[in-house]
Amino acid sequence: MRDYLKTVVFIDGENLHYNLRSFEFREEHSKPFHLLPQYINWEKFFKALLDKINDGSNIKHFLHRIYWYVIERISAYREPGSDKLTRAVRKCQELSKTKIVDSEKVQELAKEWHSTLSEKIRHRRDALHTVLQTHTDFLQFKYVGKLAVDPFKVRRCETDSSEPTGYAYDGTIHSEKGVDIALAVDMVSLASDYDVAVLV
């Protein structure tokens, strides 16, 4: 009989990312610094986590594996119907306080926002993967699900000469889809491989 419990950690990467970003550090006269996963010493973090668990238990917990779930992609770009495009144009005109924004410009802005967001997600994923996989041999990334977005549900549309398009534009990010389901399925299907599961 083993004198320890095989412990597996399951991480919802998107929830963790946005929770960490809520921690903001700022020095005087400087831009705020947001805490991101790649800046954390995860080996120390997981050791501290297990130490905390062990403090309240008579049996030692051994870290067997970490599964880190990250969204695979954002929802595909789709051309809007005429009604939706009209609403987006009106919202953009309202927010930018100018009537020169037409349907062609809004489509350009929406497509650029979608493309930029997709690239940011990919870059963030690759940067995190490189940093953590290099220093952690008991962690496995799982790329699942998608981030649901709507490029034509306008949240911001402001004139900005520093932007290539001439505008600072944001569509709407709704929520992740499929990550929590994949995580739950794996927790059940892998149950025979561990004694204790920790959800982060």
N, C-alpha and C positions, 0 to 999 in steps of 0.2 A: 504493500500500500504506500502511495506517495505521501510525503509529508509536506506537500505544497499544492496549491491550486493553480492550474494553468489559466492564465487570465488574458483575455483578448479585448482590445480597445477598438471600438467602432466610432469613427469621427464623421460627422456631417460637415464637410469642408466649407460649404457655402454659409451655413449658420455661424460657424466658427469665424470665418473671414469677417462677416459684418459685425459680429459681437466684438471682435478684437478692434475693428476700426472705430468702435464707439469710444475706445480709450484714446484720449488726445493729450499730447504733451506739447507744451509751448514754452520756449525761452523768450525772454523779453526782446522785442523787436525782431522776431523771427516767425517764419511760417509754422503752423501747427504740424506736429509729427504724429502720424497715426500708426498704431501698432499693427504690424502685419505678420502672418505666419512665418515668413522667411527670416524674420529678425529674432525669432525665439529659439533658444537652445532646447530643442524638444527632448533630447536625451535626458537632460536635467529635469525637464517638466514631467516626463513619464516616470522617472525615478521618484520624484517627489510625490506624484500621484499614488504610486504603489506603496511608498512609505506611509502615506496617510491612511491608505486602506489597511495596511498591515498593523498600524497602531491600534485599530479597533477590532482586530481579529486574533484568534489563537493559532491560526494556520497561516503560513507564509504564502503570499501570492507571487507567482512567477510570471513575468511578462512574456507571453508566448508570441503574440503577433499584434500588429496594428493595421487596421483597414481604414484607409482615408478616402472618403467618397467625394468626388469633384464632378461638377457638371461637365458633360462632354461638349456641349455646344449651346448656342442660343437659337431660338426659334427662327425659322427661315424668313427671309424678306419676301413680302408679298405686296404687289401693287394694290393700292386701295380702290374701293368703289368710289363713284362720283360723290356720294353723300359724305362719306368719311373724309375724302380729300377736301371737300368744301368746308367741313368743320375745322379741319387742320389749318387751312388757309386763314379762316376767320380768327382762330385762336392765335396764330402767329402774328397776324396784323394787330390784334389786341395787345399782345405781350410786347411786341417790338414798337408799338405806337407809330406804325407806318403802314400805308396802304400799298406800298410798292412790292410787297411780298405776294407773288402770284402762285398758282398751282405748280408751275414748272419749278420754281425756286423751292417750294416746300418739298417736292419730291426729291430734289437734289439734296436738301438738308437731311431729310429722313433717311435716305439711302446712305449718305456719308456717316450719319450717326450710327446706323446699324453696322456698317462695315468697321468703324472705329471701335465700337463696343466689342464686336466679335474678335478683333485683333487683341484688344486689352485682355479679354478673358483667356485667349490662347496664350498670350505672353505671361500672364499671371500664373497660369497653370504650369507652363514650362519652367518658369523661374523657381516656383515652389518645388516642383518635382526634382529639378537639378540640385537645389540646395539640400533638401531632405534626404533624397536617395543617396547622395554622396556621403552623408554622415550617419545614416541610419540603415542598418541591414535587416531590421525586423519590421519594416514598414512597407505596405503594399498600397499603391494608389489604384482606385477603381473609378474609371471614367464612365459615368452613367447619366441618363436624363438630360434635360435641357433647361435653360433659363427662358421663361416666356416673356417676350418683349413686344411692344407695340410702337413702332417708329412714328406712327401718325396720331398718337394720343399725346399731344404736345404739352410738355411741362415747362419748357423754357425756349424762348426765341427772342434773342436780343442782338442788336447790331453790335458787332465787335470786329474792329479793323485788324486785330491780331490773328483772327481765324481766316484760313484760306477761302472759306465760303462767304466771309463777311458777316457771319452770324454765329453766335453761341446758341446751339440748338440741342435740346434733349427731348427724346421720346419718353416712353414709360416702361420701366422694368416692373413686371408683375411679380412673379415668384418662380421658384424652381419646381420642376415637375419630374417625378420619377426617382429622385435621389432617396427620399425617405422609404419608398416602396422597396427599392433595391437593397437598401441597408437592412430593412426588416426581414426580407427574404433570406439574406445571407446570415443574419443572426440565427434564424431557425435552421437553415440547411447546414450550417457549420457547427451547430450545437454539440455534436459528438466530439468535436476537436478541442473543446475548452470546458472548463469548470465554471468560470465566472466571466461575464461580459460587462464591460464598462462603456456607456454611451456618452460621448462628448459632443 
